[in-house]
């Protein structure tokens, strides 16, 4: 009688286990989804990990956040990013790789002037509609990789995010370091994902991340970490991800505690 009862119970427990296993977060699958949103599905290493950020503008608190974030990235990914501050873009060192402008809204013409001084030619940003744009990251033309980040320092707090300027900064830094753009996502999957199904900005962070997701930690490892090197020159990223899933999982779990203060706990992966 006892054995007859135990058999169906074991089957039930097995089914529950399989159900729970199937519902567990799979960051490798999430990273695959993200990469598949970009046409080539290829990532090539753009940074060696010792580049200089130059922050300028009028927001000391956000600059302090950038300094803290870079310090944590350096510790987690064994990189050596440096941060200097300047009164204006033209005061940044010539060796600056990533310019970070944190200021009240400026016109497209003013931004074009700043970028022209860095690139030597006038960029098409003067034709952009910057109305309502809270931040962006774009590549500066030239013979070496350089990025320009703009963050609106006047974005007010909303009911679901007391410091949206911090969230915007984190997103744009990840854009710059991964060299990946936005992609549409109905889930809170990555700081690079965008859910445009919101009526007002006050509701933005109800459906969009306020910080990094676990998948972003994998993307950063692929771009600034030590495990990739030049491997993608001979193996596509998706194949490499599948081969390295176990090792990457162990690595990311090890560095996750350091980055948790900059992450959004609502992420699905």
C-alpha positions, 0 to 999 in steps of 0.5 A: 500500500505504501509503495503504491502511494509513493509512486504517484507522489514521486511522479508528481514531485518529478513533474514539479521539479521539471516545471520549476527547472523550466521556469528558472532564469536562463541568462545564456538564452537571454543574451542569445535573444539580445544578440539576435536582435542585432543583425550580424549577431557579432561582437568584436572587442572594441575596448582593451579595458584601460580607456579614459572617460572624461565627464563634464557638465554641471552635475556632481552627484551623477559624476560621482555615480559614474566614478563609483560604477567604473570602480566596480566595473574595474574590480569585477572585470579586472579592467582599468578604466579611468575617469577625469573631469573637465569644465567642458569637452575641449578641456578633456585630455586628447587621449579621452575615449568616452566623453560623458556630458551631464548637463541640462538640455542643450540644442542639437546645434550646440551638441553638433558644435561640441562633436565637431570640435572632437571629430573634425567634421560636423556630425549629422546630430544637428539634424536630430530631433532632441525634444524629450530625449533624456540621453544617448550614446553615439560613436565619434567619427575618426581613426580610433574608437571613441564614444560620446554620451549625453545625459540630461541632468534635469530629469525629475524623479517619478513615482517608480524611480527616485533617481532616473538620471542615474538609470539613464547614465548606467544605460548609456555607459553600457551602450558605449561599452558594449557598442550595442544599440537599443532593441525592442523588448516587452520584458525587462530583460536588459538595460538596452531593451526598450518597451515603448508601450507607455503613455507618459514618461512618468510610467517609463520605469514601470515597464523598463529597467532602472538598472542592469540585468543579469544578461548585461553582466554577460554582455559586459564580460564579452566586451571588457572582460578577460575571458573573450580575448580575440576568440570571436575572430574564429568563433561566432559569439552565439557558438562561443556562448553555448560552449562557455555557458558553464564557465560564464555562469560561474564567473558571473555569479562570482561578480554579481554581488559587486554589481548588485547595487547597480542592477534592477531586481525585476529583470527576468534574466 
